[in-house]
Each structure stands twice: as structure tokens, then as C-alpha cells.
Amino acid sequence: MKTAVSVPDDVFEEAERLIRKTRRSRSEVYTRALTEYLARHAPDRVTDAMNRVISEVGEEVDELVVAASRRALDRVEW
């Protein structure tokens, strides 16, 4: 989707330097920046995704994993 936005000159110039340095397209740089911003400001998305996976996979407890986790935690100084 195409859209037009206004950004301060100094931000635009810094983005342009990054674009030239990394040899990426302007669209890619702005998309990555917006994606990162959204991830930081919508942490529930990660929780929701994890909950969907758990509901699909199930919550069956693997005793081997539990035992290995306990051994690892016993070696960590709290």
C-alpha cells in the first residue's frame, strides 16, 4: 500500500543516510522501522501469538524437560 507521511527534515536525512549505507530501499527501511515500533508498543501481540501456539500444540508437560530445567536452575545463582 502506498501512503504519504510527513517527517522532520533531520529524521528524513538520517534515514536517507542509512538507506544509502545499507543499500536498502526506502520502503524497506520505513517498513522495518514501523514494524519495530509496533512490536514495542503492542506487546500483547506476542502474548496472543504464544497463546495461539499453546492452544494448537497443547500444554502437555514433558517430564524430561521439567527435570532438565530444574537441573539448570539449580546451577544458577539467584
N, C-alpha and C positions, 0 to 999 in steps of 0.2 A: 504494500500500500504506500502510496506517496502522500506526503504531508509537508506542510511548510511550518517552520518554527523560527522564532527569533531567539538568538543567543547573544550575550555580550561579546563585543569585539575581541576582548582578551581571551575569552574561552574559545571562540572560534579559531583564533590564530594559534593557540596552543594545540587544539585538535588538529589543525592543518599540519602543524609540525610533526605530530605523532603519526598522522596518515602518511606523510612523506617518508618518515623514518622507518615505519613498519611495512611500507608498501601494501597497505590495505586500502580498500575503498572507503570513501566517506560513509556510505551506508553501513558497511560492516562495523566501523568504529562506533558510530552512533547507536547502532543496534546493540552491540556488546555493552556499551555504557548504560543504555536504558535497561537492558536485561539485568545487569548487576544492580542497578538502583532498585528495580522492582523486587529482586530477591532479598535485598537488605531491608526493604520496607514492607514486605509481605511474608514474614517468616512462617505464617500459618500454611502457606503453600507447601513448604517442605513437610510439615507435620501431616497435612492432609494426604500428601503423596505417600508418606510412610504408612499411614493408617490404611490406605487403599491396598498397599502391598501386603500388609499383615492380614487384612481381611481376605485377600486372594490366596495367600500362602498358608495361612493359619498360624496359630500360636503354639503349636506343639513344642514341648520342651525336649531338647536333646541333652540327655544326662552327661554325655561325653563333653559337650560344650560347656555345660554348667561346671563340671569338675575342672576342666582346663582353665576356665575363667577364675574360679576360686583359687587355684594354684598361682595364677598370675597375680591376682590381687594380694595374696599373702606375701608376695615378694616385694610389693610396693610399699614404701614408707609413707604413711598418711600423716 
